[in-house]
């Protein structure tokens, strides 16, 4: 099957690699190079970088708008049998999709968590299960027919970064299974509409989201830390520390007495009191200018700066 791939984020890499081995790729469409890293030098998207290094013979489109008449004409001229869209980052207009059979891999069990940050949203909401959905393209965000879904449990210590990679690895089998059905069936024949009464939204996050409210129940505090890791991440102000401390992973909820929310109650195990009489364990942190490290390694460097009874805000 002739496939045109549209994607930008790393979430689509496993599926792109699988498609390159199983189908005839006719082109790759990604976003233009963007500033990245501390030097803010221009860098290709993960998808464009993969295409340059591994699929150099294929046309690679990197336009600010794929909906311009010139780009639409160029993409349609490739005469793909199907377009596969994964974490692309631009809205695809009706003009672009006219006469095109297209599917999208989305990292949630739609209609739950439509939108820009579905993996974060699943952890933040305290969901115990998430998954992927392959859907048809629609003009409303993530509202197409559901063609296939896969499920995966969310463990208590899963971060968004870890769950991202697990769901990305689940993508190829799901997408390839849908494409296999296209040989004998149309998407309309086996796709099912989404229940609009069950829709939830996964809004785009920003650095301003990386704050902690220790008055929340322990489960919600843990979910906030893990759901915002690795970005934008929760940052804490620690007495005697000049710079904020990023917290990248929190662990199991522990019973507690009556310490005030935000109190470090067990320095050795990184236990911090929350608002429901319970505590969470800070497992992985990142001091300013250093690499991520386990709480125990952080204590070795922090020395006596941390003591039981400190308030972390």
Secondary structure as a PSIPRED ss2 file (coil, helix, strand):
# PSIPRED VFORMAT (PSIPRED V4.0)

   1 X C   1.000  0.000  0.000
   2 X E   0.000  0.000  1.000
   3 X E   0.000  0.000  1.000
   4 X E   0.000  0.000  1.000
   5 X E   0.000  0.000  1.000
   6 X E   0.000  0.000  1.000
   7 X E   0.000  0.000  1.000
   8 X C   1.000  0.000  0.000
   9 X C   1.000  0.000  0.000
  10 X H   0.000  1.000  0.000
  11 X H   0.000  1.000  0.000
  12 X H   0.000  1.000  0.000
  13 X H   0.000  1.000  0.000
  14 X H   0.000  1.000  0.000
  15 X H   0.000  1.000  0.000
  16 X H   0.000  1.000  0.000
  17 X H   0.000  1.000  0.000
  18 X H   0.000  1.000  0.000
  19 X H   0.000  1.000  0.000
  20 X H   0.000  1.000  0.000
  21 X H   0.000  1.000  0.000
  22 X H   0.000  1.000  0.000
  23 X C   1.000  0.000  0.000
  24 X E   0.000  0.000  1.000
  25 X E   0.000  0.000  1.000
  26 X E   0.000  0.000  1.000
  27 X E   0.000  0.000  1.000
  28 X E   0.000  0.000  1.000
  29 X E   0.000  0.000  1.000
  30 X E   0.000  0.000  1.000
  31 X C   1.000  0.000  0.000
  32 X C   1.000  0.000  0.000
  33 X C   1.000  0.000  0.000
  34 X E   0.000  0.000  1.000
  35 X E   0.000  0.000  1.000
  36 X E   0.000  0.000  1.000
  37 X C   1.000  0.000  0.000
  38 X C   1.000  0.000  0.000
  39 X C   1.000  0.000  0.000
  40 X C   1.000  0.000  0.000
  41 X E   0.000  0.000  1.000
  42 X E   0.000  0.000  1.000
  43 X E   0.000  0.000  1.000
  44 X C   1.000  0.000  0.000
  45 X C   1.000  0.000  0.000
  46 X H   0.000  1.000  0.000
  47 X H   0.000  1.000  0.000
  48 X H   0.000  1.000  0.000
  49 X H   0.000  1.000  0.000
  50 X H   0.000  1.000  0.000
  51 X H   0.000  1.000  0.000
  52 X H   0.000  1.000  0.000
  53 X H   0.000  1.000  0.000
  54 X H   0.000  1.000  0.000
  55 X C   1.000  0.000  0.000
  56 X C   1.000  0.000  0.000
  57 X C   1.000  0.000  0.000
  58 X C   1.000  0.000  0.000
  59 X C   1.000  0.000  0.000
  60 X E   0.000  0.000  1.000
  61 X E   0.000  0.000  1.000
  62 X E   0.000  0.000  1.000
  63 X C   1.000  0.000  0.000
  64 X C   1.000  0.000  0.000
  65 X C   1.000  0.000  0.000
  66 X C   1.000  0.000  0.000
  67 X C   1.000  0.000  0.000
  68 X C   1.000  0.000  0.000
  69 X H   0.000  1.000  0.000
  70 X H   0.000  1.000  0.000
  71 X H   0.000  1.000  0.000
  72 X H   0.000  1.000  0.000
  73 X H   0.000  1.000  0.000
  74 X H   0.000  1.000  0.000
  75 X H   0.000  1.000  0.000
  76 X H   0.000  1.000  0.000
  77 X C   1.000  0.000  0.000
  78 X C   1.000  0.000  0.000
  79 X C   1.000  0.000  0.000
  80 X C   1.000  0.000  0.000
  81 X C   1.000  0.000  0.000
  82 X E   0.000  0.000  1.000
  83 X E   0.000  0.000  1.000
  84 X E   0.000  0.000  1.000
  85 X E   0.000  0.000  1.000
  86 X E   0.000  0.000  1.000
  87 X C   1.000  0.000  0.000
  88 X C   1.000  0.000  0.000
  89 X C   1.000  0.000  0.000
  90 X C   1.000  0.000  0.000
  91 X C   1.000  0.000  0.000
  92 X C   1.000  0.000  0.000
  93 X C   1.000  0.000  0.000
  94 X H   0.000  1.000  0.000
  95 X H   0.000  1.000  0.000
  96 X H   0.000  1.000  0.000
  97 X H   0.000  1.000  0.000
  98 X C   1.000  0.000  0.000
  99 X C   1.000  0.000  0.000
 100 X C   1.000  0.000  0.000
 101 X C   1.000  0.000  0.000
 102 X E   0.000  0.000  1.000
 103 X E   0.000  0.000  1.000
 104 X E   0.000  0.000  1.000
 105 X E   0.000  0.000  1.000
 106 X E   0.000  0.000  1.000
 107 X C   1.000  0.000  0.000
 108 X C   1.000  0.000  0.000
 109 X C   1.000  0.000  0.000
 110 X C   1.000  0.000  0.000
 111 X C   1.000  0.000  0.000
 112 X C   1.000  0.000  0.000
 113 X C   1.000  0.000  0.000
 114 X E   0.000  0.000  1.000
 115 X E   0.000  0.000  1.000
 116 X C   1.000  0.000  0.000
 117 X C   1.000  0.000  0.000
 118 X H   0.000  1.000  0.000
 119 X H   0.000  1.000  0.000
 120 X H   0.000  1.000  0.000
 121 X H   0.000  1.000  0.000
 122 X H   0.000  1.000  0.000
 123 X H   0.000  1.000  0.000
 124 X H   0.000  1.000  0.000
 125 X C   1.000  0.000  0.000
 126 X C   1.000  0.000  0.000
 127 X C   1.000  0.000  0.000
 128 X C   1.000  0.000  0.000
 129 X E   0.000  0.000  1.000
 130 X E   0.000  0.000  1.000
 131 X E   0.000  0.000  1.000
 132 X E   0.000  0.000  1.000
 133 X E   0.000  0.000  1.000
 134 X E   0.000  0.000  1.000
 135 X E   0.000  0.000  1.000
 136 X E   0.000  0.000  1.000
 137 X C   1.000  0.000  0.000
 138 X C   1.000  0.000  0.000
 139 X C   1.000  0.000  0.000
 140 X C   1.000  0.000  0.000
 141 X C   1.000  0.000  0.000
 142 X C   1.000  0.000  0.000
 143 X C   1.000  0.000  0.000
 144 X C   1.000  0.000  0.000
 145 X C   1.000  0.000  0.000
 146 X E   0.000  0.000  1.000
 147 X E   0.000  0.000  1.000
 148 X E   0.000  0.000  1.000
 149 X E   0.000  0.000  1.000
 150 X E   0.000  0.000  1.000
 151 X E   0.000  0.000  1.000
 152 X E   0.000  0.000  1.000
 153 X E   0.000  0.000  1.000
 154 X C   1.000  0.000  0.000
 155 X C   1.000  0.000  0.000
 156 X C   1.000  0.000  0.000
 157 X C   1.000  0.000  0.000
 158 X C   1.000  0.000  0.000
 159 X C   1.000  0.000  0.000
 160 X H   0.000  1.000  0.000
 161 X H   0.000  1.000  0.000
 162 X H   0.000  1.000  0.000
 163 X H   0.000  1.000  0.000
 164 X H   0.000  1.000  0.000
 165 X H   0.000  1.000  0.000
 166 X H   0.000  1.000  0.000
 167 X H   0.000  1.000  0.000
 168 X H   0.000  1.000  0.000
 169 X H   0.000  1.000  0.000
 170 X H   0.000  1.000  0.000
 171 X H   0.000  1.000  0.000
 172 X H   0.000  1.000  0.000
 173 X H   0.000  1.000  0.000
 174 X H   0.000  1.000  0.000
 175 X H   0.000  1.000  0.000
 176 X H   0.000  1.000  0.000
 177 X H   0.000  1.000  0.000
 178 X H   0.000  1.000  0.000
 179 X H   0.000  1.000  0.000
 180 X H   0.000  1.000  0.000
 181 X H   0.000  1.000  0.000
 182 X C   1.000  0.000  0.000
 183 X C   1.000  0.000  0.000
 184 X C   1.000  0.000  0.000
 185 X C   1.000  0.000  0.000
 186 X C   1.000  0.000  0.000
 187 X H   0.000  1.000  0.000
 188 X H   0.000  1.000  0.000
 189 X H   0.000  1.000  0.000
 190 X H   0.000  1.000  0.000
 191 X C   1.000  0.000  0.000
 192 X E   0.000  0.000  1.000
 193 X C   1.000  0.000  0.000
 194 X C   1.000  0.000  0.000
 195 X C   1.000  0.000  0.000
 196 X H   0.000  1.000  0.000
 197 X H   0.000  1.000  0.000
 198 X H   0.000  1.000  0.000
 199 X C   1.000  0.000  0.000
 200 X C   1.000  0.000  0.000
 201 X E   0.000  0.000  1.000
 202 X E   0.000  0.000  1.000
 203 X C   1.000  0.000  0.000
 204 X C   1.000  0.000  0.000
 205 X C   1.000  0.000  0.000
 206 X C   1.000  0.000  0.000
 207 X H   0.000  1.000  0.000
 208 X H   0.000  1.000  0.000
 209 X H   0.000  1.000  0.000
 210 X C   1.000  0.000  0.000
 211 X C   1.000  0.000  0.000
 212 X C   1.000  0.000  0.000
 213 X C   1.000  0.000  0.000
 214 X C   1.000  0.000  0.000
 215 X C   1.000  0.000  0.000
 216 X C   1.000  0.000  0.000
 217 X C   1.000  0.000  0.000
 218 X H   0.000  1.000  0.000
 219 X H   0.000  1.000  0.000
 220 X H   0.000  1.000  0.000
 221 X H   0.000  1.000  0.000
 222 X H   0.000  1.000  0.000
 223 X H   0.000  1.000  0.000
 224 X H   0.000  1.000  0.000
 225 X H   0.000  1.000  0.000
 226 X H   0.000  1.000  0.000
 227 X H   0.000  1.000  0.000
 228 X C   1.000  0.000  0.000
 229 X C   1.000  0.000  0.000
 230 X C   1.000  0.000  0.000
 231 X C   1.000  0.000  0.000
 232 X C   1.000  0.000  0.000
 233 X C   1.000  0.000  0.000
 234 X E   0.000  0.000  1.000
 235 X E   0.000  0.000  1.000
 236 X E   0.000  0.000  1.000
 237 X C   1.000  0.000  0.000
 238 X C   1.000  0.000  0.000
 239 X C   1.000  0.000  0.000
 240 X C   1.000  0.000  0.000
 241 X C   1.000  0.000  0.000
 242 X C   1.000  0.000  0.000
 243 X C   1.000  0.000  0.000
 244 X C   1.000  0.000  0.000
 245 X E   0.000  0.000  1.000
 246 X E   0.000  0.000  1.000
 247 X E   0.000  0.000  1.000
 248 X E   0.000  0.000  1.000
 249 X E   0.000  0.000  1.000
 250 X E   0.000  0.000  1.000
 251 X C   1.000  0.000  0.000
 252 X C   1.000  0.000  0.000
 253 X C   1.000  0.000  0.000
 254 X E   0.000  0.000  1.000
 255 X E   0.000  0.000  1.000
 256 X C   1.000  0.000  0.000
 257 X C   1.000  0.000  0.000
 258 X C   1.000  0.000  0.000
 259 X C   1.000  0.000  0.000
 260 X C   1.000  0.000  0.000
 261 X C   1.000  0.000  0.000
 262 X C   1.000  0.000  0.000
 263 X E   0.000  0.000  1.000
 264 X E   0.000  0.000  1.000
 265 X E   0.000  0.000  1.000
 266 X E   0.000  0.000  1.000
 267 X C   1.000  0.000  0.000
 268 X C   1.000  0.000  0.000
 269 X C   1.000  0.000  0.000
 270 X C   1.000  0.000  0.000
 271 X E   0.000  0.000  1.000
 272 X E   0.000  0.000  1.000
 273 X E   0.000  0.000  1.000
 274 X C   1.000  0.000  0.000
 275 X C   1.000  0.000  0.000
 276 X C   1.000  0.000  0.000
 277 X C   1.000  0.000  0.000
 278 X E   0.000  0.000  1.000
 279 X E   0.000  0.000  1.000
 280 X E   0.000  0.000  1.000
 281 X E   0.000  0.000  1.000
 282 X E   0.000  0.000  1.000
 283 X E   0.000  0.000  1.000
 284 X E   0.000  0.000  1.000
 285 X E   0.000  0.000  1.000
 286 X E   0.000  0.000  1.000
 287 X C   1.000  0.000  0.000
 288 X C   1.000  0.000  0.000
 289 X C   1.000  0.000  0.000
 290 X C   1.000  0.000  0.000
 291 X C   1.000  0.000  0.000
 292 X C   1.000  0.000  0.000
 293 X E   0.000  0.000  1.000
 294 X E   0.000  0.000  1.000
 295 X H   0.000  1.000  0.000
 296 X H   0.000  1.000  0.000
 297 X H   0.000  1.000  0.000
 298 X H   0.000  1.000  0.000
 299 X H   0.000  1.000  0.000
 300 X H   0.000  1.000  0.000
 301 X H   0.000  1.000  0.000
 302 X H   0.000  1.000  0.000
 303 X H   0.000  1.000  0.000
 304 X H   0.000  1.000  0.000
 305 X H   0.000  1.000  0.000
 306 X C   1.000  0.000  0.000
 307 X C   1.000  0.000  0.000
 308 X C   1.000  0.000  0.000
 309 X C   1.000  0.000  0.000
 310 X C   1.000  0.000  0.000
 311 X E   0.000  0.000  1.000
 312 X C   1.000  0.000  0.000
 313 X C   1.000  0.000  0.000
